[in-house]
Amino acid sequence: MQLPLKNHPTQKRETNETEAGMRKLIAAMKISVDGKMEGPQGSADWVEAWSDDYGLMPQIDACVLGGGMYPGYQQYWTAIQKEPDKPVWITGSAPTPAEIEWARFVVQTPHYVPSSTLTSALWRNTSFVRGPEEIAALKQQPGKDIYLVGGARTTASLIDAGLVEELRLIVYPLIAGEGKALFGTTERRRGLELRKVQQLSQGRVSLIYGIG
Ligand SMILES: NC(=O)c1ccc[n+]([C@@H]2O[C@H](COP(=O)([O-])OP(=O)(O)OC[C@H]3O[C@@H](n4cnc5c(N)ncnc54)[C@H](OP(=O)(O)O)[C@@H]3O)[C@@H](O)[C@H]2O)c1
């Protein structure tokens, strides 16, 4: 069933809304040094947990993600929410406490999925949207910022459309070689403004860029 893009309930302005009142769309990904977001087998097996390691939870109240990744994503977080003691399919390990916390948050958070083919979702608060115009309209509605979860094609096309204000990357110390590049389908050159660099555990680096 195609779900309409719902209006957010009128709510008090949150402190993290920009001065102009526009919600930011923030893309956040875990990538290899050579810019791959997954290996040839279809997952980023170098990522040990898919928790919110970007500090986004207090800042966002909606997620956008592509039709390519939505079915597996929904399955992953539903499994963690329902059976938090069982190993999950992407990592093959039992979820971490941070993943369990994120699973609880994410199943209650509205999701907006650009897709022309998907028609049904397990989560009632999922809406299928047709294209960048509907994401632009979502950003005009009141609310906190919006997390652009992925995947590669959706992120590249929404950055090309000028709809993404911030890019948060966690770079893993690995040259992945074969695999899907985060910016493999990007069409335009775009300058970035480095806002924060942080060294994380296990050789990872957190980078936050503003997108002009
Ligand atoms: N490393 C990380 O942090 C990370 C994070 C997220 C995802 N991922 C990986 O990313 C992979 C999925 O990425 P993906 O590039 O294959 O697929 P995707 O970006 O998730 O989805 C692409 C699909 O979205 C729909 N779509 C609608 N409007 C679009 C538009 N304007 N631009 C692009 N797509 C649009 C199309 O579906 P229809 O054909 O239905 O119209 C298209 O086939 C997953 O396998 C996941 O592992 C990695």
The ligand as an SDF file (V2000), in Angstrom:
LIG
                    3D

 48 52  0  0  0  0  0  0  0  0999 V2000
   28.1410    1.5560    5.1070 N   0  0  0  0  0  0  0  0  0  0  0  0
   27.0710    2.2090    5.4860 C   0  0  0  0  0  0  0  0  0  0  0  0
   27.0910    3.0300    6.4320 O   0  0  0  0  0  0  0  0  0  0  0  0
   25.7620    1.9660    4.8050 C   0  0  0  0  0  0  0  0  0  0  0  0
   24.6540    2.7120    5.1790 C   0  0  0  0  0  0  0  0  0  0  0  0
   23.4730    2.5000    4.5060 C   0  0  0  0  0  0  0  0  0  0  0  0
   23.3950    1.5470    3.4970 C   0  0  0  0  0  0  0  0  0  0  0  0
   24.4910    0.8380    3.1810 N   0  0  0  0  0  0  0  0  0  0  0  0
   24.4100   -0.1410    2.0830 C   0  0  0  0  0  0  0  0  0  0  0  0
   23.8370    0.4570    0.9550 O   0  0  0  0  0  0  0  0  0  0  0  0
   23.2070   -0.5650    0.1770 C   0  0  0  0  0  0  0  0  0  0  0  0
   22.0460    0.0100   -0.5700 C   0  0  0  0  0  0  0  0  0  0  0  0
   22.4590    1.0690   -1.4250 O   0  0  0  0  0  0  0  0  0  0  0  0
   21.9350    1.1320   -2.9230 P   0  0  0  0  0  0  0  0  0  0  0  0
   22.6720    2.2460   -3.5720 O   0  0  0  0  0  0  0  0  0  0  0  0
   22.0280   -0.2350   -3.5280 O   0  0  0  0  0  0  0  0  0  0  0  0
   20.3890    1.4070   -2.7990 O   0  0  0  0  0  0  0  0  0  0  0  0
   19.5270    2.5510   -2.0800 P   0  0  0  0  0  0  0  0  0  0  0  0
   20.1610    3.8790   -2.2390 O   0  0  0  0  0  0  0  0  0  0  0  0
   19.1860    2.0900   -0.6940 O   0  0  0  0  0  0  0  0  0  0  0  0
   18.1840    2.4790   -2.8970 O   0  0  0  0  0  0  0  0  0  0  0  0
   18.1360    2.8030   -4.2910 C   0  0  0  0  0  0  0  0  0  0  0  0
   16.6760    2.6900   -4.7000 C   0  0  0  0  0  0  0  0  0  0  0  0
   15.9540    3.7810   -4.1210 O   0  0  0  0  0  0  0  0  0  0  0  0
   14.9180    4.1600   -5.0190 C   0  0  0  0  0  0  0  0  0  0  0  0
   14.9880    5.5620   -5.3830 N   0  0  0  0  0  0  0  0  0  0  0  0
   13.9210    6.3630   -5.4960 C   0  0  0  0  0  0  0  0  0  0  0  0
   14.2840    7.5960   -5.7800 N   0  0  0  0  0  0  0  0  0  0  0  0
   15.6010    7.5920   -5.8830 C   0  0  0  0  0  0  0  0  0  0  0  0
   16.5330    8.5830   -6.2050 C   0  0  0  0  0  0  0  0  0  0  0  0
   16.1980    9.8630   -6.4370 N   0  0  0  0  0  0  0  0  0  0  0  0
   17.8260    8.2260   -6.2360 N   0  0  0  0  0  0  0  0  0  0  0  0
   18.2010    6.9700   -6.0100 C   0  0  0  0  0  0  0  0  0  0  0  0
   17.3410    5.9810   -5.6960 N   0  0  0  0  0  0  0  0  0  0  0  0
   16.0520    6.2910   -5.6370 C   0  0  0  0  0  0  0  0  0  0  0  0
   15.0280    3.2720   -6.2290 C   0  0  0  0  0  0  0  0  0  0  0  0
   14.1480    2.2200   -5.8780 O   0  0  0  0  0  0  0  0  0  0  0  0
   12.9190    1.7900   -6.8220 P   0  0  0  0  0  0  0  0  0  0  0  0
   13.5570    0.9410   -7.8690 O   0  0  0  0  0  0  0  0  0  0  0  0
   12.0130    1.0760   -5.8960 O   0  0  0  0  0  0  0  0  0  0  0  0
   12.3350    3.0600   -7.3790 O   0  0  0  0  0  0  0  0  0  0  0  0
   16.4440    2.7880   -6.1950 C   0  0  0  0  0  0  0  0  0  0  0  0
   16.5720    1.5300   -6.7820 O   0  0  0  0  0  0  0  0  0  0  0  0
   22.7960   -1.6390    1.1660 C   0  0  0  0  0  0  0  0  0  0  0  0
   23.2270   -2.8770    0.6720 O   0  0  0  0  0  0  0  0  0  0  0  0
   23.5310   -1.3020    2.4510 C   0  0  0  0  0  0  0  0  0  0  0  0
   24.3750   -2.3320    2.8630 O   0  0  0  0  0  0  0  0  0  0  0  0
   25.6820    1.0200    3.8050 C   0  0  0  0  0  0  0  0  0  0  0  0
  1  2  1  0
  2  3  2  0
  2  4  1  0
  4  5  1  0
  4 48  2  0
  5  6  2  0
  6  7  1  0
  7  8  2  0
  8  9  1  0
  8 48  1  0
  9 10  1  0
  9 46  1  0
 10 11  1  0
 11 12  1  0
 11 44  1  0
 12 13  1  0
 13 14  1  0
 14 15  2  0
 14 16  1  0
 14 17  1  0
 17 18  1  0
 18 19  2  0
 18 20  1  0
 18 21  1  0
 21 22  1  0
 22 23  1  0
 23 24  1  0
 23 42  1  0
 24 25  1  0
 25 26  1  0
 25 36  1  0
 26 27  1  0
 26 35  1  0
 27 28  2  0
 28 29  1  0
 29 30  1  0
 29 35  2  0
 30 31  1  0
 30 32  2  0
 32 33  1  0
 33 34  2  0
 34 35  1  0
 36 37  1  0
 36 42  1  0
 37 38  1  0
 38 39  2  0
 38 40  1  0
 38 41  1  0
 42 43  1  0
 44 45  1  0
 44 46  1  0
 46 47  1  0
M  CHG  2   8   1  16  -1
M  END
$$$$
